[in-house]
């Protein structure tokens, strides 16, 4: 395995740490929310909970959020190296692990039943986006100890995460990709895995430079917390774009889907498998929840993706 970046994790996180200091001084994140969602903790979440409780649906939503499923997907690429025929990726996203701690046990049971070649995680390990992370680490250790992947576990940071999380998870064996790429080899053939920092709130992403020295004709996988950079990624020759962040809306209605995608992209890119030009993408519904610990018509998911050239 060849890692292009030789800078320390602290050096790679320098911009994010600077942004965290900026947030602390200004009391806000860089992306301005509309008034409707700026105070969602105060009025929207209690209102939704009240309505679901009144209809007798709230407990069902909580039960749904505690029943993860494994999605299986096979994707075909013309330029996949032959040595990677049948290569399997386990895509995990949006744990928000301290928000629904009872989910950890069934999640770990599922993880122990899977043997992917590579596990990738597209950010958001904690529930809140401020405050201490100490209660997150024991839960994430249980999760990571349940993963068995031949080529290891790689991840990126999401908009709920702080730089501190990267250091601790890296010590647990989760290799953090901060605007960098790694080469994964099978004999004399390889594919490249790149990961960018959060483009949603922190805006620390550097897609063009992640990194520039990856061979132009290489098979490229990209981890990004949100699907919003799909156009730029396709222009740069990315073959497979993996993201999360949207939770698939958590509440999905028949025929309509979710009311809110929480991402600046077409709704078709906000959940599940999609394609933009020759680039495939998958936006995970995630594992945990934000706002309320409920789900309807989009269970927590682990996505097992098999790569193929035929």
C-alpha positions in Angstrom: 0.0 0.0 0.0 1.5 3.3 -1.1 0.5 6.5 0.8 1.4 9.6 -1.1 1.2 12.0 1.8 4.1 11.9 4.3 2.9 14.8 6.5 1.8 14.1 10.0 -1.9 14.0 10.8 -1.6 17.2 12.7 -0.2 18.9 9.6 -2.9 17.5 7.4 -5.6 18.8 9.8 -4.1 22.3 10.1 -6.8 24.0 8.1 -9.7 22.2 10.0 -8.1 23.2 13.3 -8.0 26.8 12.1 -11.7 26.6 11.1 -12.6 25.2 14.5 -10.9 28.2 16.1 -12.9 30.5 13.8 -16.1 28.8 14.7 -15.3 29.2 18.4 -14.7 33.0 17.9 -17.7 33.7 15.7 -20.1 31.2 17.3 -21.2 29.8 14.0 -20.1 27.5 11.2 -19.4 28.9 7.7 -22.5 27.6 5.9 -25.4 29.9 6.8 -28.6 28.1 7.4 -32.0 29.6 6.7 -34.1 30.8 9.6 -36.3 27.7 9.2 -33.5 25.4 10.1 -31.3 27.6 12.3 -33.5 26.9 15.3 -34.6 23.4 14.4 -33.6 22.1 17.8 -35.9 24.6 19.5 -39.1 24.0 17.4 -38.8 21.6 14.5 -37.6 18.5 16.4 -40.2 18.8 19.2 -42.9 19.5 16.7 -42.1 16.4 14.6 -41.8 14.2 17.7 -45.2 15.5 19.0 -46.9 14.8 15.7 -45.5 11.3 15.5 -46.4 10.5 19.1 -49.9 11.8 18.4 -50.2 9.4 15.5 -48.8 6.5 17.5 -45.8 6.3 15.1 -42.9 7.6 17.2 -42.0 4.2 18.8 -42.2 2.5 15.4 -39.7 5.1 14.0 -37.3 4.4 16.9 -37.6 0.6 16.3 -36.8 1.2 12.6 -33.7 3.1 13.6 -32.4 0.1 15.6 -32.6 -2.4 12.7 -29.7 -2.0 10.3 -29.6 -3.8 7.0 -26.9 -4.8 4.6 -27.3 -3.5 1.0 -25.6 -5.5 -1.8 -24.5 -3.7 -4.9 -22.5 -4.8 -7.9 -21.0 -2.0 -10.1 -19.3 -2.5 -13.5 -16.3 -0.4 -14.7 -14.5 -0.6 -18.0 -11.1 0.4 -16.5 -11.1 -1.8 -13.4 -7.8 -3.6 -13.2 -8.3 -7.4 -13.7 -6.7 -8.1 -10.3 -9.6 -6.3 -8.6 -12.3 -8.3 -10.2 -14.9 -9.1 -7.5 -13.2 -6.7 -5.0 -15.6 -5.8 -2.2 -16.0 -2.5 -0.4 -17.9 -2.0 2.8 -19.2 1.5 2.9 -20.3 2.9 6.3 -21.4 6.4 7.0 -22.9 8.7 9.6 -22.7 6.7 12.8 -23.7 9.5 15.1 -22.9 6.7 17.5 -23.7 8.4 20.8 -27.1 9.5 19.6 -28.5 5.9 19.3 -26.1 3.9 21.5 -28.5 0.8 21.5 -27.7 0.4 17.8 -24.1 -0.5 18.5 -24.9 -4.2 19.5 -26.9 -5.2 16.3 -24.4 -3.2 14.2 -21.4 -5.0 15.5 -23.2 -8.3 15.0 -23.7 -7.5 11.4 -20.1 -6.3 10.9 -18.7 -9.5 12.3 -20.6 -11.4 9.7 -18.9 -9.5 6.8 -15.4 -10.0 5.3 -14.9 -7.2 2.8 -11.6 -6.5 1.1 -11.7 -2.8 2.2 -13.9 -0.8 4.6 -14.4 2.9 4.0 -16.3 5.4 6.3 -17.6 8.7 5.1 -17.7 10.7 8.3 -20.0 11.9 11.1 -19.0 9.7 14.1 -20.7 11.7 16.8 -24.2 13.0 17.3 -23.7 16.6 18.4 -21.5 19.0 16.5 -20.1 20.6 19.7 -18.9 19.6 23.1 -16.9 16.7 24.4 -16.2 13.5 22.4 -15.2 11.3 25.2 -18.5 9.3 25.2 -18.1 8.7 21.5 -14.8 6.8 21.7 -15.8 3.6 23.6 -18.7 3.1 21.2 -16.6 3.6 18.1 -13.9 1.2 19.5 -16.6 -1.5 19.7 -17.6 -0.8 16.1 -14.1 -0.8 14.7 -13.1 -3.9 16.6 -15.9 -5.7 14.8 -14.6 -4.8 11.3 -12.5 -7.3 9.5 -11.1 -6.0 6.1 -8.1 -7.4 4.3 -6.8 -4.0 3.2 -7.8 -2.1 6.3 -10.3 0.6 7.3 -10.1 4.2 5.9 -12.3 7.2 6.7 -12.8 10.9 6.4 -14.3 13.5 8.7 -17.9 14.9 8.5 -19.4 18.1 9.4 -20.3 16.9 13.0 -16.7 15.9 13.7 -13.8 17.9 15.1 -10.1 17.4 14.5 -9.7 15.6 17.9 -11.8 12.7 16.6 -9.4 12.1 13.8 -6.4 11.6 16.2 -8.3 9.2 18.4 -9.8 7.1 15.6 -6.5 6.9 13.8 -5.0 5.4 17.0 -7.8 2.8 16.9 -6.8 1.7 13.4 -9.1 3.9 11.3 -6.7 5.5 8.8 -7.9 9.0 8.3 -7.7 10.5 4.8 -7.4 14.3 4.9 -7.3 15.5 1.3 -4.9 12.7 0.3 -4.9 9.4 -1.5 -3.5 5.9 -1.0 -2.7 3.2 -3.6 -4.1 -0.2 -2.9 -2.1 -2.9 -4.8 -2.8 -6.4 -6.0 0.4 -7.7 -7.5 1.6 -5.2 -10.1 -1.9 -3.6 -10.4 -3.6 -1.0 -8.2 -6.5 1.2 -7.5 -6.4 4.6 -5.8 -8.5 5.7 -2.8 -8.8 9.4 -2.1 -10.5 11.1 0.8 -11.4 14.8 1.2 -12.1 16.8 4.2 -15.7 18.1 4.9 -17.0 20.4 2.1 -20.3 21.1 3.9 -19.6 23.2 7.0 -15.9 23.3 7.4 -15.2 23.7 3.7 -11.7 22.2 4.1 -12.0 20.1 1.0 -9.3 20.1 -1.7 -10.6 17.9 -4.4 -8.2 19.0 -7.2 -5.2 18.4 -5.0 -6.2 15.0 -3.5 -3.6 14.4 -4.7 -2.4 15.7 -8.1 0.2 12.9 -8.5 -2.4 10.1 -8.8 -1.9 8.6 -12.4 -4.4 10.1 -14.8 -5.5 6.6 -16.0 -5.8 5.1 -12.6 -9.0 3.6 -11.2 -10.1 6.2 -8.6 -12.4 5.9 -5.6 -13.3 9.0 -3.7 -14.7 9.5 -0.2 -16.5 12.7 0.4 -18.9 13.4 3.2 -21.6 14.9 0.9 -22.5 14.2 -2.7 -22.4 17.8 -3.6 -19.0 17.6 -5.5 -20.3 15.1 -8.0 -19.7 17.3 -11.0 -16.1 18.3 -10.1 -15.3 14.7 -9.2 -16.5 13.4 -12.6 -14.5 16.0 -14.4 -11.4 14.8 -12.5 -11.9 11.2 -13.7 -13.2 9.7 -10.5 -14.8 6.3 -11.1 -16.7 5.7 -7.9 -17.8 8.5 -5.5 -19.0 7.4 -2.0 -20.7 9.8 0.3 -23.3 10.1 3.1 -24.5 13.1 5.2 -28.1 13.1 3.9 -29.4 10.1 6.0 -31.8 9.7 3.0 -33.9 12.2 4.9 -34.6 9.7 7.7 -38.3 10.0 6.9 -39.2 8.9 3.3 -42.7 9.0 1.9 -44.0 6.6 -0.9 -43.4 8.0 -4.4 -42.2 11.4 -3.0 -39.1 10.3 -1.0 -37.7 12.7 1.6 -38.8 16.3 2.0 -35.3 17.5 3.0 -32.1 16.3 1.4 -29.7 18.6 3.3 -27.4 18.8 0.4 -27.0 21.1 -2.6 -27.5 18.6 -5.3 -30.4 17.0 -7.3 -32.5 14.6 -5.2 -31.4 11.7 -7.3 -27.9 12.1 -5.9 -29.0 12.4 -2.3 -29.7 8.7 -1.7 -28.7 5.3 -3.1 -26.9 4.5 -6.3 -26.6 7.1 -9.0 -24.5 7.8 -12.1 -23.1 11.0 -13.5 -21.6 10.5 -16.9 -19.2 7.6 -16.5 -18.9 8.0 -12.8 -20.8 5.8 -10.4 -21.8 7.1 -7.0 -23.5 5.9 -3.9 -24.9 8.1 -1.2 -25.6 6.1 2.0 -28.6 6.5 4.2 -26.1 6.1 7.0 -26.2 4.1 10.2 -27.2 6.6 12.9 -29.6 9.5 13.1 -29.5 13.2 13.6 -32.3 15.3 15.1 -34.5 12.5 16.3 -33.6 8.8 16.6 -36.2 7.7 14.1 -36.4 6.3 10.6 -39.2 5.5 8.1 -38.7 3.8 4.8 -34.9 4.2 5.0 -33.4 1.8 7.5 -29.8 2.2 8.8 -27.6 0.6 6.2 -24.2 -1.0 5.6 -23.4 -1.1 1.9 -21.4 -3.9 0.4 -20.2 -3.0 -3.1 -18.6 -5.5 -5.4 -16.4 -4.1 -8.2 -16.5 -5.8 -11.6 -15.3 -5.2 -15.2 -18.0 -7.5 -16.7 
